Amino acid sequence: MDELGQILREARENKGLTLEEVQAETRIHARFLTALEKGDYAVLPTPVHVRGFLRNYARFLGLDPQPLLARY
């Protein structure tokens, strides 16, 4: 797991959310959320999509997306 993924996973877990709950709210498929949290970018679509997923996921978790996007 990379540092970016760890930040996302810890923020989600601290809020007591499951991947399925996040999927329902963000409309990002759970397999993509899992890949983001594991840092497994090879299974994700284009970099443009990944940046959009990161931005939406971070905002949903109450995180500032800019520092996370800079890490990607």
N, C-alpha and C positions, 0 to 999 in steps of 0.2 A: 504494500500500500504506500502510495506517495503522500507527501505532506499535505498537498491540496485535498486529496481524498480523505485524509484523516480529519482535517478541519471540518469538512462537510459531514462526515459520519458522526463525529462527536457533537456537532451542533444539532443534528437530527435526533440523536439519542438523548441529548440533554433536554430536548423538548418532548421526549416520550413518543416520538412519531415512528411509525413503521414505514417501510418503503411503499407499501400499498396506499397508505394514507397520503404520502407525498405525491404519489402518482395521480391519485384522484384530484388533488388540488392543483397540481402544476401541469397535468397532462403530459408529463415526461414519463415514458414507459419505465417500469421498474428495472428492466434489464439495463437500460441506459444509466439510471441512477446508481445501480450497483457498479457498473463499469466506472462511472465518475469517482465513486468512493474508493474503488480499488486502484484507480489510476491506470485502468486498462483502456487506453484511448484507441487501440487498434480495432476494437469491436464497435466503436462509435462511428456515426456518419462523418461528414466533412467537418473540417475545423470551424467553419462558420456555424454549423449546428452545435458543435461542442461549446463554443463561446456563448451561444444563446441558451443552451441548457445550463451552463455554469451561472450565467447572469440570473436566470429565472429561479434556479434552485437556491442560490445565495440570497436573493431578495425574499423568497418564501421563508427561509430560515432566519431572516432578520440580520443577515450579514451584509456588509458593504461588498458589492461584487467587484469593484475595481482592483483591490489588492489580490483577489483570487484570480481574476483574469490575467493580471500581470505575472502570476506564478505559472499559468498555463503556457 
